[in-house]
Amino acid sequence: MKWTVRVGLWWLLLSLAGCAGMPVASEGSAGSAETTLVVYSARSESLFKPVIDAFNQVYPEVKVTVLTGSNGELAAKLLEEQANPQADLLVNSDILTMESLAAQGLFVPNDSAVVAAVPERYRAEDGSWVALTLRSRVIMYNTDRVQPEQLPDSVLDLVDPQWEGQVGAADSRNGAMVAHLVAMRHLQGEELMADFVRGLLANDVQWFGGHTDVRKAVGSGELALGLVNHYYYHLSLAEGAPVGVIYPDQGEGEIGLVVNSTNAGIVRGARHPEPARQLVEFMLSPAGQKLYADLNFEYPVVDGVAPAAGVPPLSEFKLADVSLKTMWEELEAAQQAVQAAGLP
């Protein structure tokens, strides 16, 4: 059975079982004529609620109800509800899921000038989805276990036998990991990408469903190295973990940092499309972008907003020359190659 088919069945089973998201309401101002905006969000409540609270300072008449869940859970729910949409807006953290839903007609075009101002490589041509923040792929390491002279320069170094049993990574359930492999295939060829996956397996890499478990294993010293999004390093550092970070593949002939995104799209058939549009524009405003940067150490997608203190700007790095759109277009072929290579 093809991987794409299995993913679709997994979504369906999750939708039938019911999503385990937690509803969180943000009240409008007392006595005002309220509009209820329903947002499905894969972002954690601790991150998303401050954004909604700030939005309500500008739009107190909009009551925002948030249903949280994983990217897969929320995608399944949207597909189940397609004939009778219950959500107005999806906010997710997986560009491949976002493009899949867009291809199935889940979102409406958005001609907002604010959306159009986002760099073209970080939005759909018709604005039906738009990136909200960016994340770069990095290697974090435990400073008690790895000496400076041992530090790898490239993600390809993770297959070196010296790291056998000491590396953690997310498996095929994680969109950022899959997107990274799609980018590698596009820039370095299918054979190299497949060899990389097989090398990780041969090196007894520890596989996890998500990056939170990877960063905790590295922070605790259970593992020496972890392949994660950059902000997981900053979160661990802020917690006092003995960790360092490598921004890999910066040398001559190397591909540069692979970047992925969090995203938003207004649901087709939404009951409240205008408040949904207002929230998208707020999240792309300097105030909204600064909240995301400071709370979660992510990169703003809008020019003129600085990353959080201690987070080096992306302009300092060589970036992988692959667009989010290209990742989607080449996803199926990459999935087949990754599955054949044995990625769990």
C-alpha positions as CSV (number, residue, x, y, z in Angstrom):
1,M,0.0,0.0,0.0
2,K,1.4,3.4,-0.9
3,W,2.5,5.6,1.9
4,T,0.2,8.4,0.7
5,V,-2.8,6.0,0.9
6,R,-1.8,4.9,4.4
7,V,-1.5,8.5,5.5
8,G,-5.0,9.2,4.2
9,L,-6.4,6.1,6.0
10,W,-4.6,7.2,9.2
11,W,-6.3,10.7,9.0
12,L,-9.7,9.0,8.4
13,L,-9.3,6.8,11.4
14,L,-8.3,9.7,13.6
15,S,-11.3,11.7,12.4
16,L,-13.7,8.8,13.2
17,A,-12.2,8.4,16.6
18,G,-12.6,12.1,17.3
19,C,-9.9,14.7,17.7
20,A,-8.4,15.2,21.2
21,G,-7.8,18.9,20.8
22,M,-8.6,21.2,23.7
23,P,-11.0,24.1,23.1
24,V,-9.7,27.4,24.3
25,A,-11.9,30.5,24.2
26,S,-10.8,34.1,24.1
27,E,-13.7,36.4,25.1
28,G,-14.6,39.6,23.3
29,S,-15.3,42.8,25.2
30,A,-18.3,42.8,27.5
31,G,-21.5,44.2,26.0
32,S,-20.2,44.2,22.4
33,A,-21.9,42.5,19.4
34,E,-19.7,39.4,19.2
35,T,-18.7,37.3,16.2
36,T,-17.3,33.9,17.0
37,L,-14.3,32.9,14.9
38,V,-13.4,29.2,15.0
39,V,-9.7,28.4,14.5
40,Y,-8.2,24.9,14.2
41,S,-4.7,25.2,15.4
42,A,-1.7,22.8,15.5
43,R,0.2,25.4,17.6
44,S,0.4,24.8,21.3
45,E,-2.1,26.7,23.5
46,S,0.7,28.4,25.4
47,L,2.0,29.9,22.2
48,F,-1.2,30.7,20.4
49,K,-3.3,32.2,23.3
50,P,-1.0,35.3,23.6
51,V,-1.5,35.9,19.9
52,I,-5.3,35.7,20.2
53,D,-5.2,38.0,23.3
54,A,-3.2,40.6,21.3
55,F,-5.6,40.2,18.4
56,N,-8.5,40.9,20.7
57,Q,-6.9,44.2,21.8
58,V,-7.4,45.3,18.2
59,Y,-10.7,43.4,17.5
60,P,-12.5,43.1,20.8
61,E,-15.8,42.2,19.1
62,V,-14.4,39.0,17.7
63,K,-14.7,36.0,20.1
64,V,-12.1,33.4,19.1
65,T,-12.6,29.7,19.8
66,V,-9.6,27.5,19.3
67,L,-9.6,23.7,18.8
68,T,-6.0,22.3,19.1
69,G,-4.7,19.1,17.7
70,S,-1.9,17.6,15.6
71,N,-1.5,18.5,12.0
72,G,-2.9,15.1,11.0
73,E,-5.9,15.2,13.4
74,L,-7.0,18.6,12.2
75,A,-6.5,17.7,8.5
76,A,-8.7,14.7,9.1
77,K,-11.3,16.8,10.8
78,L,-11.4,19.4,8.0
79,L,-11.8,16.7,5.4
80,E,-14.6,15.0,7.3
81,E,-16.4,18.4,7.6
82,Q,-15.8,19.5,4.1
83,A,-19.5,19.4,3.1
84,N,-20.4,21.4,6.3
85,P,-17.3,23.3,7.5
86,Q,-17.1,24.0,11.2
87,A,-13.8,25.9,11.2
88,D,-13.1,29.3,9.8
89,L,-9.3,29.2,9.8
90,L,-6.6,26.5,10.0
91,V,-3.2,27.3,11.5
92,N,-0.7,24.5,11.1
93,S,3.0,23.6,11.2
94,D,3.4,21.3,8.2
95,I,3.6,22.8,4.8
96,L,3.1,19.4,3.1
97,T,-0.2,18.9,4.8
98,M,-1.2,22.5,4.0
99,E,-0.5,22.0,0.3
100,S,-2.3,18.7,0.3
101,L,-5.4,20.3,1.8
102,A,-5.1,23.2,-0.6
103,A,-5.0,20.8,-3.6
104,Q,-8.2,19.3,-2.3
105,G,-10.0,22.7,-2.4
106,L,-10.1,23.2,1.4
107,F,-9.1,26.8,1.3
108,V,-10.3,30.0,-0.5
109,P,-8.1,32.4,-2.3
110,N,-7.0,35.5,-0.3
111,D,-6.2,38.6,-2.2
112,S,-5.1,40.5,0.9
113,A,-2.3,43.0,0.3
114,V,-0.7,41.8,3.5
115,V,-0.6,38.3,2.3
116,A,0.7,39.4,-1.1
117,A,3.6,41.2,0.7
118,V,4.9,37.8,1.9
119,P,7.8,36.5,-0.3
120,E,6.3,34.5,-3.1
121,R,8.1,31.3,-2.1
122,Y,6.3,31.4,1.2
123,R,2.7,31.5,0.0
124,A,0.3,30.1,-2.5
125,E,0.0,32.0,-5.8
126,D,-3.7,32.8,-5.0
127,G,-3.0,33.4,-1.3
128,S,-5.1,30.4,-0.2
129,W,-2.3,29.6,2.3
130,V,0.5,31.7,3.6
131,A,3.4,31.1,5.8
132,L,3.3,32.7,9.2
133,T,6.8,31.9,10.5
134,L,9.9,30.1,9.3
135,R,12.0,27.3,10.9
136,S,15.5,26.2,9.9
137,R,16.7,22.6,10.2
138,V,19.7,22.3,12.6
139,I,21.7,19.8,14.6
140,M,21.5,20.3,18.4
141,Y,24.0,18.6,20.6
142,N,24.7,17.9,24.3
143,T,27.7,19.9,25.3
144,D,28.6,17.4,28.0
145,R,28.8,14.6,25.4
146,V,30.3,16.3,22.4
147,Q,33.6,18.1,22.2
148,P,34.0,21.1,19.9
149,E,36.5,19.3,17.7
150,Q,33.9,16.5,17.2
151,L,31.1,18.7,15.9
152,P,29.6,17.6,12.5
153,D,29.4,20.2,9.7
154,S,26.6,18.6,7.7
155,V,23.5,16.5,8.3
156,L,25.3,13.9,6.1
157,D,27.8,13.5,9.0
158,L,25.1,12.0,11.2
159,V,25.7,8.6,9.4
160,D,29.4,8.6,10.6
161,P,30.0,5.4,12.7
162,Q,31.4,7.5,15.5
163,W,27.8,8.6,16.2
164,E,26.3,5.1,16.2
165,G,23.4,4.9,18.7
166,Q,23.9,8.6,19.7
167,V,21.6,10.5,17.3
168,G,17.9,11.2,17.5
169,A,15.5,12.2,14.7
170,A,11.8,12.4,13.9
171,D,10.4,9.7,11.8
172,S,8.0,9.7,8.7
173,R,5.1,11.0,10.8
174,N,6.8,14.4,11.1
175,G,6.2,16.8,8.3
176,A,9.5,18.8,8.9
177,M,11.6,15.7,8.6
178,V,9.8,14.6,5.4
179,A,10.2,18.1,3.9
180,H,13.9,18.0,4.7
181,L,14.3,14.7,2.8
182,V,12.3,16.1,-0.1
183,A,14.6,19.1,-0.3
184,M,17.7,16.8,-0.1
185,R,16.3,14.7,-3.0
186,H,15.6,17.9,-5.1
187,L,19.1,19.4,-4.5
188,Q,21.3,16.3,-4.1
189,G,19.6,13.6,-6.0
190,E,17.4,10.6,-5.0
191,E,20.4,8.2,-4.6
192,L,22.1,10.4,-2.1
193,M,18.9,11.0,-0.1
194,A,18.1,7.2,0.0
195,D,21.7,6.5,1.0
196,F,21.4,9.0,3.8
197,V,18.2,7.3,5.2
198,R,19.8,3.9,5.0
199,G,22.9,5.3,6.7
200,L,20.8,6.6,9.6
201,L,19.2,3.2,10.0
202,A,22.6,1.4,9.9
203,N,23.9,3.9,12.5
204,D,21.1,2.9,14.9
205,V,19.5,6.4,14.9
206,Q,16.8,6.7,17.6
207,W,13.4,7.6,16.0
208,F,10.7,9.7,17.6
209,G,7.3,10.9,16.5
210,G,8.2,14.5,17.0
211,H,11.0,16.9,17.8
212,T,10.0,17.6,21.4
213,D,11.1,14.1,22.3
214,V,14.3,14.5,20.3
215,R,15.3,17.7,22.1
216,K,14.5,16.3,25.5
217,A,16.7,13.2,24.8
218,V,19.6,15.5,23.7
219,G,19.1,17.9,26.6
220,S,19.1,15.1,29.2
221,G,22.2,13.5,27.7
222,E,20.4,10.4,26.6
223,L,21.6,11.2,23.1
224,A,24.5,13.3,21.9
225,L,23.0,14.8,18.7
226,G,19.5,15.5,17.4
227,L,18.2,16.7,14.0
228,V,15.5,19.3,14.8
229,N,14.0,22.7,13.9
230,H,16.2,25.5,15.2
231,Y,13.8,26.8,17.9
232,Y,13.9,23.5,19.8
233,Y,17.5,24.2,20.6
234,H,16.5,27.7,21.9
235,L,13.7,26.3,24.0
236,S,16.1,23.7,25.5
237,L,18.7,26.4,26.2
238,A,16.1,28.6,27.8
239,E,15.3,25.7,30.2
240,G,18.9,25.5,31.2
241,A,19.8,22.3,29.3
242,P,23.5,21.9,28.3
243,V,23.0,22.2,24.6
244,G,24.6,23.8,21.6
245,V,23.6,24.1,18.0
246,I,25.0,23.6,14.5
247,Y,23.6,25.4,11.5
248,P,24.7,22.7,9.0
249,D,25.7,22.5,5.3
250,Q,27.2,25.9,5.0
251,G,30.4,24.9,3.2
252,E,31.3,25.0,-0.5
253,G,29.2,22.6,-2.5
254,E,26.8,22.0,0.5
255,I,23.1,22.7,0.1
256,G,22.6,25.2,3.0
257,L,19.9,25.4,5.6
258,V,16.6,23.7,4.8
259,V,13.7,26.0,5.8
260,N,10.1,25.1,6.5
261,S,7.1,27.0,7.8
262,T,4.0,27.4,9.9
263,N,1.0,28.4,7.9
264,A,-2.6,29.7,7.8
265,G,-5.5,29.2,5.4
266,I,-9.1,30.4,5.4
267,V,-11.5,27.4,5.1
268,R,-13.7,27.3,2.1
269,G,-17.3,27.7,3.2
270,A,-16.3,29.4,6.5
271,R,-19.1,31.1,8.3
272,H,-16.8,34.1,9.2
273,P,-14.3,34.7,6.4
274,E,-13.8,38.3,7.2
275,P,-12.7,37.9,10.8
276,A,-10.5,35.0,9.7
277,R,-8.9,37.3,7.2
278,Q,-8.4,39.9,9.9
279,L,-6.6,37.3,12.1
280,V,-4.3,36.2,9.3
281,E,-3.4,39.9,8.6
282,F,-2.8,40.4,12.3
283,M,-0.5,37.4,12.6
284,L,1.4,38.8,9.6
285,S,1.6,42.3,11.2
286,P,4.8,43.5,12.9
287,A,3.0,43.0,16.3
288,G,1.9,39.4,15.5
289,Q,5.3,38.5,14.0
290,K,7.1,39.8,17.0
291,L,5.0,37.7,19.3
292,Y,5.8,34.5,17.4
293,A,9.5,35.4,17.3
294,D,9.8,36.2,21.0
295,L,7.6,33.4,22.4
296,N,8.9,30.5,20.3
297,F,12.2,31.7,18.8
298,E,10.8,31.3,15.2
299,Y,11.8,33.4,12.3
300,P,9.4,36.2,11.1
301,V,8.3,35.8,7.6
302,V,7.8,39.6,7.1
303,D,10.7,41.9,6.5
304,G,11.6,44.4,9.2
305,V,10.8,42.2,12.2
306,A,13.9,40.9,14.0
307,P,14.2,37.4,15.5
308,A,14.4,37.0,19.2
309,A,17.6,37.9,21.1
310,G,20.1,35.1,20.6
311,V,18.6,33.8,17.3
312,P,20.9,34.6,14.4
313,P,19.0,36.0,11.4
314,L,18.6,33.8,8.4
315,S,20.4,36.4,6.3
316,E,23.6,35.1,8.0
317,F,23.3,31.7,6.4
318,K,23.4,30.0,3.1
319,L,19.8,28.7,2.5
320,A,18.8,25.6,0.5
321,D,17.5,26.7,-2.9
322,V,14.2,25.0,-2.8
323,S,10.7,26.5,-2.5
324,L,7.9,25.2,-0.3
325,K,5.9,24.8,-3.6
326,T,8.6,22.6,-5.0
327,M,8.6,20.4,-1.9
328,W,4.9,19.7,-2.4
329,E,5.3,19.0,-6.1
330,E,8.0,16.5,-5.5
331,L,6.5,15.0,-2.3
332,E,5.0,11.8,-3.8
333,A,8.2,10.7,-5.6
334,A,10.3,11.5,-2.5
335,Q,7.9,9.5,-0.3
336,Q,8.2,6.5,-2.5
337,A,12.0,6.7,-2.3
338,V,12.0,7.3,1.4
339,Q,9.7,4.4,2.0
340,A,11.9,2.1,-0.2
341,A,14.9,3.2,1.9
342,G,13.1,2.0,5.0
343,L,12.4,5.2,7.0
344,P,10.2,4.2,9.9
